[in-house]
Amino acid sequence: MTEMLKVAIVDDEPLSLDYLAGILSKVPKTEIRGLYKNGREALAGLLTNPVDVLFLDIQMPGFNGFDVVKRLQSDTMPLIVFATAFDDFALQAFELHAVDYILKPFESERVGQAVSRARERWMARRALDDAEDELAASGKGAALAAIESSQTKGGKDAPWTGLSSDDIAKLPIKDGQQTVLLEYETIDWVDAAGDYMCVHASGETHILRSTMKELEQRLPAYFARIHRSTIVNINRIERVEGLPKGEAMLHTSSGSALKVSRNYRTAIQHLLA
């Protein structure tokens, strides 16, 4: 029996949002769980109402489609179908990494094809439950690779030196032709996605070419691993919420909510004492 596929739509154009919702409502075994008018609203809604597939516009005020992808935690990353009016560099950047890329004005048959592709990918992910976290991180890593290639030019991040975090109090991140130096205290959390890291600091997200192991060795002791794909700055945690099955949700001073895997619960045990 085919399971229900939970979907959400993000689009700042009300007519486009309603039109796509109307098409999806007629697709069998598809349930619309969220309609969001901007990226910030979507990020907040997906924390409490996760979905399997996200139909995501790219050009939006505030957080655009790229920003939404970067800010989603890897273990809750839905499959992405980009739904936009712009057939430009983003199409070439994402067509190999997203589930699909559909252009406005939407056609029912084309939307149905996108749903079918998403369902196939979703079923494959469900069939490999033991590797679910790795699949999520891998999928996000591919998207980040596309973002990096489309938004930056030039070389990669400089390789790690022999210096420790005690020697240098800032994290260098290559951004096009410049290098951003982030003070460790300003970093809220880090999300791993394959060979890329999303470093969330001071309300912004920076893409760093690195592995989790490399970055863990560089970060100070007040950073803790709370998931296979997530590191958090303990000093930025304001509230800990208990969840079923031994998991927990951390709420940071920046407003982020991060899930703690039960396998890494010991990292925050002292906060629960």
Summary of the structure (lengths in Angstrom):
residues: 273
radius of gyration: 18.9
end to end distance: 45.4
largest distance: 59.3
contacts: 840
relative contact order: 0.10
helix: 39%
strand: 30%
